[in-house]
């Protein structure tokens, strides 16, 4: 498994396939966040559940890679939701989503298991399909 978590990814340092994977991962997150926001706004989702989602969003958004992605994909979302995300970014929260997992111990293992995060030749042949 290639480590493309927001904690590690810096978009400019990723190869084209990794950028697609990272963008796909974040797009799913943010589309779910957006749907949840509108459920809350329309009183379908109660305040305590929205608070849980907002805290998760804050943790994920705090990572530089996520913010880099957001700059290029903000237009994929409604303007109303984009203002919510922009306000969370403006708070300047410290990246904490993965802070309790002691992932530094895993990085050498991940590096050994995925010494090359580029797609195999079979994968490369299927990218456009």
C-alpha positions in Angstrom: 0.0 0.0 0.0 1.4 3.4 -1.0 1.2 6.0 1.8 -0.9 8.8 0.2 -2.5 10.0 3.4 -2.9 13.7 3.8 -0.3 13.4 6.6 2.4 12.5 4.2 1.4 13.7 0.8 2.7 17.0 -0.7 1.1 17.2 -4.1 4.0 18.7 -6.0 6.2 15.7 -4.9 3.7 13.0 -6.2 3.9 11.3 -9.5 0.9 11.6 -11.8 -0.7 8.3 -10.7 -0.2 9.1 -7.0 -1.8 12.6 -7.6 -4.9 10.8 -9.1 -5.1 8.4 -6.2 -4.7 11.2 -3.6 -7.2 13.4 -5.3 -9.7 10.5 -5.6 -9.3 9.8 -1.9 -9.9 13.4 -0.8 -12.7 13.9 -3.3 -14.6 11.1 -1.7 -14.0 12.6 1.8 -15.0 16.1 0.8 -18.2 15.0 -1.1 -19.3 13.1 2.0 -18.4 16.1 4.1 -20.4 18.4 1.8 -23.5 16.1 1.9 -23.2 15.9 5.7 -22.9 19.7 6.0 -26.2 20.2 4.0 -27.9 17.5 6.1 -26.9 19.5 9.1 -27.9 22.8 7.6 -31.3 21.4 6.7 -31.8 20.1 10.2 -31.6 16.4 9.2 -28.4 15.9 11.2 -28.3 17.1 14.8 -25.7 19.4 16.2 -23.7 16.8 18.1 -23.2 14.6 15.0 -22.3 17.7 12.9 -19.7 18.5 15.6 -18.1 15.1 15.1 -17.9 15.6 11.4 -16.6 19.1 11.8 -13.8 17.9 14.1 -12.8 15.2 11.6 -12.8 17.8 8.8 -10.7 20.1 10.8 -8.1 17.4 11.4 -8.0 16.3 7.8 -8.0 19.9 6.5 -5.1 20.9 8.7 -2.6 18.9 6.6 -0.7 20.9 3.9 -1.3 18.3 1.3 -5.1 18.6 1.8 -4.9 22.3 1.7 -2.9 22.1 -1.6 -5.5 19.8 -3.0 -8.4 22.1 -1.9 -6.8 25.1 -3.7 -7.1 23.1 -7.0 -10.5 21.5 -6.4 -12.5 24.1 -4.4 -14.6 24.7 -7.5 -15.9 21.1 -7.4 -18.0 22.0 -4.4 -20.8 24.4 -3.7 -19.8 27.9 -2.8 -21.6 27.6 0.5 -19.7 24.5 1.5 -16.4 26.0 0.2 -16.8 28.9 2.6 -17.2 26.3 5.5 -13.9 24.6 4.4 -12.2 28.0 4.0 -13.2 29.0 7.5 -11.8 25.8 8.9 -8.5 26.4 7.0 -8.4 30.0 8.3 -8.5 28.7 11.9 -5.0 27.3 11.3 -5.4 24.1 13.3 -2.4 21.9 13.9 -2.5 18.6 12.0 -3.6 16.0 14.5 -5.6 13.4 12.6 -2.8 10.8 12.8 -0.9 12.1 15.9 -1.9 9.2 18.2 -0.9 6.4 15.9 2.9 6.7 16.3 3.2 6.3 12.5 6.9 7.2 12.5 7.6 3.6 13.7 5.7 2.4 10.6 7.3 4.6 8.0 10.4 2.3 7.4 8.1 -0.7 7.2 5.8 1.1 4.7 8.8 2.2 2.7 10.1 -1.4 2.5 6.7 -2.8 1.5 6.1 -0.1 -1.1 9.5 0.9 -2.3 7.9 2.0 -5.5 4.5 3.6 -5.4 4.3 3.8 -9.1 1.8 1.6 -10.9 2.8 -1.7 -12.4 3.0 -1.9 -16.2 -0.4 -3.7 -16.1 -1.8 -0.7 -14.1 -0.3 1.8 -16.5 -2.0 0.1 -19.4 -5.4 0.5 -17.8 -5.2 4.1 -16.6 -7.3 5.5 -19.4 -10.0 2.8 -19.4 
